[in-house]
Amino acid sequence: MPQIFHRSMNTFSKFTIFGGLFLCAALAFGWDRLNRSAYVTEADVVREQPVPFSHEHHVSGLGIDCRYCHTSVEQSSSAGLPATEICMSCHSQIWKDSPMLEPVRASFRTGKPIEWARVHDVPDFVYFNHSIHVAKGIGCESCHGRVDRMPLMRRAHTLQMSWCLECHTHPDRFVRELEDVFAFGDAAKTVAPEHGRELIQEFGIDKKPLLDCGTCHR
């Protein structure tokens, strides 16, 4: 029986098979990179706000503690957005006629809250509790980054599950003294790995529930 396909088809078959495998690998790698990119995660992307609030000015420049504005961070799952009254406790006297702060004054006059664009937002199927993280020695800086250096607020991290699991798998690398939870940069003391393990025991952190799906997906 005569040969149907030319011998060169063997080379062509090998090329297409291996080429297909490489193409699939390249597509998988590209999808992973896209999924982790700022286009998807919005990490380091500044969102437009009704008022260009500068954490750098208020935190680093004026030394205002996170809890002054985010009043419920130690008692609630939500850190809470500051009420207009908190803003006006200063701005009824400071920059009280600034056009940039007119939305704040309008909110105070009408009683209608300012509609801030949420920067740190996890999917609805993810449960995150601020108070438990604060109580267990996880600093604001660990999740929100150096907000004391942010003229305009942005995400410092992807907020994806792999990023969360890095901390849940190795909490000893991220815990800090409770007195340093609300500190940033040099003001927060670096904790040595051995001391991190001691803090885990002190705070009663059990690593097993941290890796349980039901802890975050409820």
BALOKE-92612 format. One line per field, with one value per residue: residue in one letter; x negated, y, z of N, C-alpha, C in turn; residue number from 0. Coordinates in nm, 4 decimals. Atoms other than C-alpha are relative to their C-alpha. Example, Ala and Ser with C-alpha at 12.3 -4.5 7.8 and 13.67 -1.06 7.14 Angstrom:
<nodes>
residu	[A_S]
n.px	[-0.0890_0.0820]
n.py	[-0.1190_-0.1190]
n.pz	[0.0000_-0.0060]
ca.px	[-1.2300_-1.3670]
ca.py	[-0.4500_-0.1060]
ca.pz	[0.7800_0.7140]
c.px	[-0.0900_0.0770]
c.py	[0.1200_0.1090]
c.pz	[0.0000_0.0730]
num	[0_1]
</nodes>
This chain:
<nodes>
residu	[M_P_Q_I_F_H_R_S_M_N_T_F_S_K_F_T_I_F_G_G_L_F_L_C_A_A_L_A_F_G_W_D_R_L_N_R_S_A_Y_V_T_E_A_D_V_V_R_E_Q_P_V_P_F_S_H_E_H_H_V_S_G_L_G_I_D_C_R_Y_C_H_T_S_V_E_Q_S_S_S_A_G_L_P_A_T_E_I_C_M_S_C_H_S_Q_I_W_K_D_S_P_M_L_E_P_V_R_A_S_F_R_T_G_K_P_I_E_W_A_R_V_H_D_V_P_D_F_V_Y_F_N_H_S_I_H_V_A_K_G_I_G_C_E_S_C_H_G_R_V_D_R_M_P_L_M_R_R_A_H_T_L_Q_M_S_W_C_L_E_C_H_T_H_P_D_R_F_V_R_E_L_E_D_V_F_A_F_G_D_A_A_K_T_V_A_P_E_H_G_R_E_L_I_Q_E_F_G_I_D_K_K_P_L_L_D_C_G_T_C_H_R]
n.px	[-0.0860_0.0845_-0.0039_-0.0975_0.0568_0.1439_0.0764_0.0091_-0.1149_0.0418_0.0567_-0.1099_-0.0830_0.0720_0.0015_-0.1330_-0.0301_0.0779_-0.0370_-0.1277_0.0263_0.0630_-0.1009_-0.0882_0.0763_0.0132_-0.1312_-0.0226_0.0880_-0.0544_-0.1234_0.0400_0.0560_-0.1114_-0.0827_0.0730_0.0391_-0.0763_-0.1232_-0.1008_0.0001_-0.0027_0.1083_0.0741_-0.0830_-0.0686_-0.1392_-0.0475_-0.0846_-0.0690_0.0966_0.1334_0.0512_0.1385_0.0427_0.1369_-0.0077_-0.0679_0.0664_0.1420_0.0198_-0.0674_0.0097_-0.1328_-0.0104_-0.1021_-0.1262_-0.0734_-0.0967_-0.0576_-0.0334_-0.0505_0.0953_0.0348_-0.1190_-0.0893_0.0626_0.0299_0.0761_-0.0885_0.0430_-0.0262_-0.1195_0.0322_0.0225_0.1405_0.0748_-0.0311_0.0557_0.1188_-0.0162_-0.0863_0.0920_0.1165_-0.0401_-0.1467_-0.0563_0.0657_-0.0925_0.0225_-0.0721_-0.1427_-0.0810_-0.0056_-0.0923_-0.1346_-0.0437_-0.0300_-0.1234_-0.1170_-0.0087_0.0187_0.1399_0.0835_0.0060_0.1386_0.0220_0.0685_0.1289_0.0257_-0.1297_0.0127_-0.1263_-0.1067_0.0131_0.1142_-0.0268_0.1197_-0.0312_0.1099_0.0257_0.0758_0.1374_0.0622_0.0176_0.1037_0.1290_0.0264_-0.0004_-0.0676_0.0993_0.0156_-0.0994_-0.0250_0.1236_0.0453_-0.0962_0.0609_0.0732_-0.0940_-0.0763_-0.1342_-0.0089_0.0013_0.0315_0.1426_0.0130_-0.1028_-0.1149_-0.0385_0.0079_0.1387_0.0634_-0.0515_0.0531_0.1397_-0.0044_-0.0663_0.0913_0.1158_-0.0377_0.1127_0.0765_-0.0768_-0.0515_0.0821_-0.0513_-0.1271_0.0254_0.0498_-0.0974_-0.0405_0.1209_0.0482_0.1413_0.0984_-0.0681_-0.0379_0.1201_0.0102_-0.0079_0.0832_-0.0792_-0.0215_-0.0989_-0.1269_-0.0579_-0.0440_-0.1222_-0.1082_-0.0440_-0.0589_-0.1281_-0.0881_-0.0264_0.0044_0.0239_-0.0878_-0.1201_0.0360_0.0063_-0.1302_-0.0760_-0.1164_0.0379_-0.0204_-0.1109_-0.1138]
n.py	[-0.1200_-0.1206_-0.0899_-0.1071_-0.1291_-0.0168_0.0140_-0.1301_-0.0150_0.0398_-0.1208_-0.0946_0.0477_-0.0280_-0.1451_-0.0455_0.0523_-0.0747_-0.1407_-0.0168_0.0022_-0.1272_-0.1045_0.0095_-0.0487_-0.1447_-0.0594_0.0115_-0.0980_-0.1322_-0.0175_-0.0211_-0.1354_-0.0938_0.0086_-0.0653_-0.1334_-0.1128_-0.0116_0.0825_-0.0192_-0.1426_-0.0349_-0.1220_-0.0863_-0.1023_-0.0184_-0.1375_-0.0176_-0.1297_-0.0934_0.0625_0.0131_0.0454_0.0681_-0.0430_-0.1262_0.0153_0.1000_-0.0306_-0.1417_-0.0478_0.1013_0.0456_0.1445_0.0632_0.0178_-0.1263_-0.0014_0.1339_0.0161_0.1327_0.1019_0.0902_0.0693_0.0475_0.0597_-0.1111_-0.1092_-0.1160_-0.1245_-0.1100_-0.0829_-0.1370_-0.0761_0.0154_-0.0905_-0.1391_-0.0358_-0.0806_-0.0888_-0.1142_-0.1090_0.0072_0.0060_0.0024_-0.0597_0.0602_0.0584_0.1440_0.0648_-0.0303_0.1213_0.0315_-0.0964_0.0298_0.1189_-0.0405_-0.0811_0.0783_0.1275_0.1101_0.0442_-0.0078_0.1304_0.0340_0.1182_0.0980_0.0411_0.1378_0.0687_0.1428_0.0516_0.0257_0.1341_-0.0023_-0.0677_-0.0557_-0.0693_-0.0867_0.0013_0.1189_-0.0179_-0.1001_0.0616_0.1027_-0.0586_-0.0260_-0.1442_-0.0598_-0.0054_0.1310_0.0150_-0.1248_-0.0595_-0.1240_-0.1070_-0.1256_-0.0523_-0.0044_-0.1247_0.0463_0.1390_0.1062_0.1327_0.0320_0.1436_0.0512_0.0486_0.1321_0.1028_0.0423_-0.1003_0.0215_0.1256_-0.0184_-0.0370_0.1056_0.1140_-0.0383_-0.1190_-0.0459_-0.0980_-0.1237_-0.0558_-0.1018_-0.0380_-0.0714_-0.1443_-0.0415_0.0350_-0.1191_-0.0752_0.0204_-0.0190_0.0056_-0.0065_0.1364_0.0783_0.1273_0.1151_0.1122_0.1226_0.0705_-0.0767_0.0183_0.1265_-0.0228_-0.0796_0.0892_0.0691_-0.0996_-0.0440_0.1160_0.0237_0.1398_-0.0042_0.0920_-0.0684_-0.1015_0.0620_0.0619_-0.0779_-0.0626_-0.1161_-0.1204_0.0215_0.0420]
n.pz	[0.0000_0.0102_-0.1160_0.0221_-0.0400_0.0208_-0.1225_-0.0676_-0.0888_-0.1340_-0.0615_-0.0162_-0.1113_-0.1245_-0.0187_-0.0406_-0.1340_-0.0991_0.0116_-0.0690_-0.1439_-0.0349_0.0146_-0.1175_-0.1152_0.0153_-0.0275_-0.1439_-0.0646_0.0308_-0.0777_-0.1394_-0.0094_0.0150_-0.1194_-0.1086_0.0444_-0.0543_0.0793_-0.0664_-0.1451_-0.0299_-0.0922_0.0345_0.0850_-0.0798_0.0389_-0.0150_-0.1172_-0.0036_-0.0585_0.0076_-0.1365_-0.0055_-0.1217_-0.0287_-0.0743_-0.1286_-0.0845_-0.0175_-0.0256_-0.1204_-0.1056_-0.0429_-0.0159_0.0864_-0.0723_-0.0108_0.1105_0.0139_-0.1418_-0.0376_0.0437_-0.1094_-0.0516_0.1056_0.1186_0.0900_-0.0614_0.0026_0.0639_-0.0942_0.0169_0.0379_-0.1234_-0.0375_0.0885_-0.0336_-0.1307_0.0322_0.1150_-0.0278_-0.0324_0.0874_0.1404_-0.0047_0.1207_0.1155_0.0985_0.0068_-0.1095_0.0076_-0.0189_-0.1432_-0.0610_0.0503_-0.0725_-0.1377_0.0013_0.0421_-0.0723_0.0942_-0.0072_0.1199_0.0676_0.0301_0.0846_-0.0847_0.0553_-0.0431_0.0066_0.0323_0.0544_-0.0968_-0.0588_-0.0921_-0.1271_-0.0620_-0.1240_-0.0405_-0.1443_-0.0407_0.0467_-0.0873_-0.1323_0.0102_0.0295_0.1423_0.0167_0.1157_0.1068_0.0627_0.1064_0.0724_0.0466_-0.0618_0.0281_-0.0431_0.1153_0.1120_0.0156_0.0352_-0.0443_0.1000_-0.0530_0.0008_0.0293_0.0909_-0.0770_0.0485_-0.1026_-0.0175_-0.0846_-0.1353_-0.0524_-0.0391_-0.1410_-0.0757_-0.0078_-0.0827_-0.0775_-0.0820_0.0768_0.0173_-0.1256_-0.0664_-0.1316_0.0118_-0.0023_0.1317_0.1038_0.0750_0.0355_0.1359_0.0284_-0.1083_-0.1294_-0.0348_-0.0288_0.0716_-0.0891_0.0421_0.0183_-0.1261_-0.0760_0.0699_-0.0468_-0.1381_0.0057_0.0430_-0.1214_-0.0898_0.0534_0.0161_0.1420_0.0412_0.1431_0.0732_0.0529_0.0975_0.1326_0.0245_0.0982_-0.0635_-0.0785_0.0816_0.0940_-0.0832]
ca.px	[0.0000_-0.1480_-0.2313_0.0528_-0.1340_-0.4736_-0.7492_-0.7623_-0.4233_-0.5956_-0.7920_-0.4820_-0.2853_-0.5545_-0.5700_-0.1940_-0.1704_-0.4540_-0.3602_-0.0085_-0.1414_-0.3642_-0.0734_0.1512_-0.1242_-0.1747_0.1992_0.2177_-0.0793_0.0708_0.4072_0.2358_0.0405_0.3578_0.5482_0.2781_0.2356_0.3533_0.6125_0.7956_0.6914_0.6809_0.3674_0.1871_0.4760_0.6037_0.9813_1.1493_1.3162_1.5655_1.2897_0.9168_0.8425_0.4706_0.3779_0.0169_0.1097_0.3433_0.1472_-0.2159_-0.1876_0.0632_0.0124_0.3833_0.4426_0.6382_0.9010_0.9924_1.1653_1.2188_1.3954_1.5306_1.2131_1.1532_1.5135_1.6615_1.5953_1.5962_1.3430_1.6118_1.5889_1.5663_1.8892_1.8965_1.9123_1.5629_1.4302_1.6028_1.4608_1.1446_1.2657_1.5245_1.2171_0.9373_0.9769_1.3394_1.3866_1.1853_1.3757_1.2206_1.4035_1.7443_1.8744_1.7909_1.9743_2.2697_2.2875_2.2833_2.5610_2.7904_2.7101_2.6450_2.3290_2.0433_2.0426_1.6812_1.5568_1.4564_1.0894_1.0523_1.3407_1.3467_1.6079_1.9423_1.8473_1.5502_1.5899_1.3292_1.3344_1.1196_1.1589_1.0222_0.7171_0.6459_0.6911_0.4474_0.1699_0.2081_0.1165_0.3105_-0.0081_-0.0116_0.3042_0.3373_-0.0295_-0.2046_0.1022_-0.1117_-0.2840_0.0299_0.1424_0.4407_0.5655_0.4979_0.4750_0.1276_0.1962_0.4083_0.6470_0.6566_0.6828_0.3185_0.2134_0.4388_0.3104_-0.0467_0.0403_0.2738_0.0046_-0.2752_-0.1113_-0.4353_-0.5844_-0.3140_-0.2030_-0.3292_-0.2921_0.0570_-0.0900_-0.2270_0.0884_0.1720_-0.1880_-0.3580_-0.7113_-0.9861_-0.7307_-0.6386_-0.8994_-1.0187_-0.9337_-1.1910_-1.0654_-1.1134_-0.9142_-0.6482_-0.5982_-0.5764_-0.3110_-0.1073_-0.0963_-0.0197_0.2655_0.4053_0.3746_0.4570_0.3144_0.5522_0.8743_0.6838_0.6559_1.0160_1.2251_1.5209_1.3230_1.3453_1.6057_1.9303]
ca.py	[0.0000_0.3343_0.5854_0.8357_1.1127_1.2468_1.1855_1.5568_1.5193_1.3468_1.6634_1.8736_1.6574_1.6877_2.0628_2.1084_1.8861_2.0519_2.3906_2.3410_2.2542_2.5616_2.7757_2.6464_2.7130_3.0639_3.1347_3.0069_3.2240_3.5259_3.4726_3.4497_3.7723_3.9483_3.8275_3.9732_4.2957_4.6389_4.6233_4.3506_4.4102_4.7913_4.7814_5.1172_5.2717_5.5976_5.6259_5.9606_6.0862_6.3666_6.5330_6.4663_6.3535_6.3131_6.0461_6.1608_6.5095_6.3966_6.0919_6.1825_6.5607_6.6153_6.2880_6.1980_5.8434_5.6050_5.5603_5.9294_5.8883_5.5110_5.4959_5.1395_4.9594_4.8081_4.6957_4.6106_4.4103_4.7412_5.0150_5.2682_5.5839_5.9110_6.0984_6.4492_6.5806_6.4397_6.6276_6.9474_6.9264_7.0660_7.2171_7.4423_7.6448_7.5276_7.5853_7.6617_7.8573_7.6305_7.5500_7.2022_7.1276_7.2491_6.8867_6.8427_7.1605_7.0672_6.7257_6.8905_7.1339_6.8752_6.5750_6.3671_6.1535_6.2023_5.9230_5.8088_5.5660_5.2512_5.1621_4.8413_4.6159_4.2370_4.0241_3.9601_3.5959_3.7009_3.7871_4.0190_4.1439_4.4462_4.4159_4.0613_4.1507_4.4572_4.2556_3.9906_4.2359_4.2876_4.6453_4.8724_4.9003_4.5249_4.5445_4.9091_4.9837_5.3081_5.5293_5.7881_5.8317_5.8420_6.1892_6.0087_5.6722_5.3590_4.9852_4.8781_4.5069_4.2879_4.1687_3.8336_3.5083_3.4114_3.7381_3.6769_3.3205_3.4431_3.5958_3.3174_3.0591_3.2495_3.4843_3.5010_3.7102_3.9755_4.0139_4.3086_4.4475_4.5848_4.9279_4.9321_4.8228_5.1805_5.2883_5.3224_5.2860_5.3616_5.4208_5.0510_4.8279_4.5316_4.2003_3.9230_3.5790_3.4282_3.7105_3.6700_3.3117_3.4278_3.6846_3.4161_3.2251_3.5408_3.6458_3.2926_3.2605_2.9086_2.8555_2.5705_2.7798_3.0420_2.7939_2.6708_2.7833_2.8608_3.1207_3.3700_3.2156_3.2057]
ca.pz	[0.0000_-0.1028_0.1716_0.2101_0.3937_0.3121_0.5651_0.6430_0.8088_1.1012_1.1712_1.1184_1.3655_1.6312_1.5771_1.6099_1.9201_2.1075_1.9691_2.1001_2.4436_2.4488_2.3282_2.6090_2.8629_2.7242_2.7381_3.0977_3.1949_3.0194_3.1909_3.5292_3.4636_3.3486_3.6537_3.8779_3.6831_3.7947_3.5151_3.7093_4.0712_4.0533_4.2697_4.2658_4.0702_4.2181_4.2139_4.1675_4.4860_4.5579_4.7634_4.7001_5.0563_5.1326_5.3858_5.3539_5.4780_5.7564_5.8801_5.8213_5.8185_6.1002_6.2895_6.3006_6.4254_6.1985_6.4697_6.4716_6.1333_6.1173_6.4504_6.4370_6.3301_6.6759_6.7387_6.4003_6.0872_5.8996_5.9677_5.8809_5.6738_5.8655_5.9199_5.7781_6.1351_6.1925_5.8911_6.0016_6.3532_6.1916_5.8672_6.0252_6.1187_5.8884_5.5126_5.5899_5.2649_5.0348_4.7106_4.7188_5.0441_4.9291_4.8997_5.2689_5.3684_5.1479_5.3137_5.6549_5.5598_5.4013_5.6178_5.3049_5.3414_5.0976_4.8389_4.8583_4.5947_4.7808_4.7278_4.9296_4.8376_4.8514_4.6706_4.8401_4.9013_5.1163_5.4847_5.6334_5.9907_6.0746_6.4513_6.4758_6.2680_6.4815_6.8025_6.6762_6.5992_6.2237_6.1405_5.9065_5.7018_5.6316_5.4213_5.3252_5.2649_5.3474_5.3468_5.5238_5.1864_4.9715_4.8590_4.7063_4.8293_4.6292_4.6834_4.7834_4.7231_4.4970_4.7739_4.5929_4.7866_4.7249_4.8895_5.1908_5.2272_5.2481_5.5846_5.6937_5.6220_5.7985_6.0516_6.2529_5.9704_5.9897_6.3522_6.5540_6.9030_6.9655_7.0340_6.6779_6.4937_6.3900_6.3273_5.9893_5.8628_6.1128_6.3873_6.3767_6.5380_6.3310_6.4951_6.4771_6.3608_6.7063_6.8668_6.5976_6.7066_7.0675_6.9750_6.8000_7.1268_7.3231_7.0938_7.0802_6.7025_6.5849_6.2363_6.1454_6.1234_5.9247_5.6382_5.6652_5.3668_5.5928_5.7857_5.4998_5.2673_5.4630]
c.px	[-0.0888_0.0181_0.0894_-0.0612_-0.1501_-0.0718_-0.0090_0.1163_-0.0328_-0.0553_0.1092_0.0881_-0.0651_0.0035_0.1352_0.0352_-0.0734_0.0312_0.1298_-0.0175_-0.0619_0.1000_0.0942_-0.0695_-0.0125_0.1323_0.0309_-0.0831_0.0529_0.1257_-0.0320_-0.0544_0.1098_0.0832_-0.0645_-0.0390_0.0879_0.1321_0.1144_0.0104_0.0159_-0.1026_-0.0781_0.0756_0.0775_0.1415_0.0436_0.0993_0.0696_-0.0896_-0.1368_-0.0674_-0.1407_-0.0298_-0.1411_0.0012_0.0570_-0.0731_-0.1446_-0.0222_0.0584_-0.0024_0.1335_0.0044_0.1132_0.1369_0.0803_0.1086_0.0719_0.0356_0.0383_-0.0994_-0.0347_0.1188_0.0837_-0.0770_-0.0408_-0.0780_0.0833_-0.0612_0.0348_0.1275_-0.0441_-0.0292_-0.1462_-0.0868_0.0177_-0.0491_-0.1282_0.0320_0.1106_-0.0859_-0.1201_0.0465_0.1524_0.0654_-0.0612_0.1037_-0.0125_0.0811_0.1493_0.0868_0.0137_0.0988_0.1438_0.0580_0.0407_0.1316_0.1226_0.0185_-0.0153_-0.1475_-0.0720_-0.0111_-0.1437_-0.0060_-0.0840_-0.1265_-0.0296_0.1334_-0.0222_0.1336_0.1007_-0.0138_-0.1191_0.0373_-0.1321_0.0401_-0.1204_-0.0359_-0.0847_-0.1448_-0.0762_-0.0322_-0.1114_-0.1336_-0.0354_0.0156_0.0762_-0.0918_-0.0113_0.0956_0.0136_-0.1259_-0.0330_0.0937_-0.0542_-0.0848_0.0899_0.0737_0.1447_0.0038_0.0040_-0.0238_-0.1498_-0.0236_0.1187_0.1302_0.0501_-0.0274_-0.1441_-0.0754_0.0453_-0.0628_-0.1459_-0.0088_0.0612_-0.0880_-0.1171_0.0321_-0.1150_-0.0841_0.0685_0.0503_-0.0973_0.0591_0.1271_-0.0197_-0.0467_0.0979_0.0335_-0.1184_-0.0447_-0.1509_-0.0895_0.0649_0.0443_-0.1267_0.0033_-0.0027_-0.0844_0.0853_0.0287_0.1071_0.1371_0.0697_0.0483_0.1311_0.1202_0.0570_0.0718_0.1389_0.0986_0.0384_-0.0194_-0.0104_0.0975_0.1267_-0.0324_-0.0023_0.1276_0.0803_0.1132_-0.0316_0.0285_0.1185_0.1184_0.1296]
c.py	[0.1239_0.0880_0.1193_0.1368_0.0020_-0.0061_0.1311_0.0232_-0.0436_0.1200_0.1024_-0.0387_0.0296_0.1503_0.0497_-0.0476_0.0805_0.1493_0.0291_0.0024_0.1317_0.1151_0.0002_0.0538_0.1522_0.0705_-0.0032_0.1026_0.1416_0.0293_0.0275_0.1412_0.1056_0.0047_0.0701_0.1444_0.1068_0.0187_-0.0761_0.0332_0.1449_0.0394_0.1184_0.0906_0.0966_0.0187_0.1433_0.0078_0.1361_0.1107_-0.0690_-0.0062_-0.0586_-0.0650_0.0439_0.1266_-0.0215_-0.0956_0.0386_0.1462_0.0468_-0.1010_-0.0488_-0.1528_-0.0547_-0.0021_0.1290_0.0075_-0.1344_-0.0514_-0.1420_-0.1127_-0.1013_-0.0816_-0.0683_-0.0655_0.1081_0.1088_0.1271_0.1193_0.1160_0.0756_0.1426_0.0858_-0.0095_0.0919_0.1447_0.0399_0.0804_0.1066_0.1045_0.1221_0.0053_-0.0202_0.0035_0.0593_-0.0588_-0.0587_-0.1525_-0.0751_0.0309_-0.1257_-0.0395_0.0931_-0.0262_-0.1216_0.0352_0.0784_-0.0865_-0.1291_-0.1213_-0.0417_0.0174_-0.1391_-0.0282_-0.1226_-0.0983_-0.0498_-0.1460_-0.0730_-0.1448_-0.0498_-0.0321_-0.1361_-0.0097_0.0787_0.0471_0.0817_0.0830_-0.0194_-0.1191_0.0113_0.0990_-0.0627_-0.1038_0.0553_0.0176_0.1499_0.0463_-0.0035_-0.1319_-0.0190_0.1249_0.0681_0.1287_0.1148_0.1360_0.0623_0.0128_0.1339_-0.0297_-0.1504_-0.0966_-0.1325_-0.0237_-0.1445_-0.0455_-0.0344_-0.1342_-0.1059_-0.0456_0.0970_-0.0155_-0.1244_0.0101_0.0337_-0.1112_-0.1237_0.0281_0.1247_0.0559_0.1056_0.1366_0.0619_0.1026_0.0276_0.0825_0.1512_0.0535_-0.0276_0.1200_0.0879_-0.0363_0.0193_-0.0166_0.0013_-0.1382_-0.0830_-0.1325_-0.1148_-0.1135_-0.1263_-0.0739_0.0704_-0.0105_-0.1268_0.0126_0.0785_-0.0840_-0.0747_0.0967_0.0428_-0.1151_-0.0266_-0.1473_-0.0041_-0.0888_0.0680_0.1056_-0.0550_-0.0755_0.0896_0.0793_0.1210_0.1288_-0.0115_-0.0570_0.0098]
c.pz	[0.0000_0.1244_-0.0302_0.0286_-0.0248_0.1355_0.0790_0.0960_0.1423_0.0763_0.0283_0.1185_0.1342_0.0310_0.0516_0.1411_0.1066_-0.0048_0.0717_0.1506_0.0469_-0.0073_0.1203_0.1249_-0.0044_0.0315_0.1493_0.0760_-0.0219_0.0793_0.1464_0.0187_-0.0094_0.1266_0.1191_-0.0339_0.0633_-0.0745_0.0676_0.1483_0.0431_0.1059_-0.0559_-0.0971_0.0899_-0.0529_0.0285_0.1159_-0.0045_0.0552_-0.0035_0.1369_-0.0015_0.1345_0.0391_0.0866_0.1405_0.0944_0.0295_0.0390_0.1318_0.1145_0.0519_0.0000_-0.0872_0.0671_0.0151_-0.1075_-0.0152_0.1396_0.0417_-0.0270_0.1099_0.0511_-0.1065_-0.1136_-0.0988_0.0747_0.0053_-0.0711_0.0933_-0.0324_-0.0334_0.1226_0.0458_-0.0846_0.0442_0.1383_-0.0175_-0.1049_0.0146_0.0341_-0.0940_-0.1441_-0.0127_-0.1237_-0.1278_-0.0966_-0.0078_0.1050_-0.0001_0.0119_0.1468_0.0687_-0.0433_0.0716_0.1422_0.0070_-0.0252_0.0795_-0.0901_0.0010_-0.1333_-0.0607_-0.0442_-0.0894_0.0800_-0.0698_0.0328_0.0112_-0.0401_-0.0538_0.1103_0.0676_0.0959_0.1253_0.0584_0.1212_0.0445_0.1473_0.0428_-0.0449_0.0881_0.1360_0.0006_-0.0489_-0.1463_-0.0247_-0.1231_-0.1220_-0.0755_-0.1168_-0.0872_-0.0507_0.0737_-0.0351_0.0432_-0.1098_-0.1226_-0.0047_-0.0377_0.0257_-0.1174_0.0702_-0.0082_-0.0402_-0.0856_0.0703_-0.0521_0.1063_0.0253_0.0900_0.1446_0.0633_0.0397_0.1484_0.0839_0.0151_0.0936_0.0821_0.0840_-0.0724_-0.0058_0.1293_0.0556_0.1370_-0.0178_-0.0021_-0.1347_-0.1137_-0.0884_-0.0385_-0.1412_-0.0077_0.1202_0.1380_0.0475_0.0175_-0.0762_0.1007_-0.0564_-0.0115_0.1303_0.0829_-0.0649_0.0451_0.1448_0.0029_-0.0433_0.1199_0.0931_-0.0457_-0.0189_-0.1442_-0.0319_-0.1527_-0.0785_-0.0527_-0.1055_-0.1428_-0.0335_-0.0947_0.0647_0.0851_-0.0759_-0.0953_0.0755_-0.0767]
num	[0_1_2_3_4_5_6_7_8_9_10_11_12_13_14_15_16_17_18_19_20_21_22_23_24_25_26_27_28_29_30_31_32_33_34_35_36_37_38_39_40_41_42_43_44_45_46_47_48_49_50_51_52_53_54_55_56_57_58_59_60_61_62_63_64_65_66_67_68_69_70_71_72_73_74_75_76_77_78_79_80_81_82_83_84_85_86_87_88_89_90_91_92_93_94_95_96_97_98_99_100_101_102_103_104_105_106_107_108_109_110_111_112_113_114_115_116_117_118_119_120_121_122_123_124_125_126_127_128_129_130_131_132_133_134_135_136_137_138_139_140_141_142_143_144_145_146_147_148_149_150_151_152_153_154_155_156_157_158_159_160_161_162_163_164_165_166_167_168_169_170_171_172_173_174_175_176_177_178_179_180_181_182_183_184_185_186_187_188_189_190_191_192_193_194_195_196_197_198_199_200_201_202_203_204_205_206_207_208_209_210_211_212_213_214_215_216_217]
</nodes>
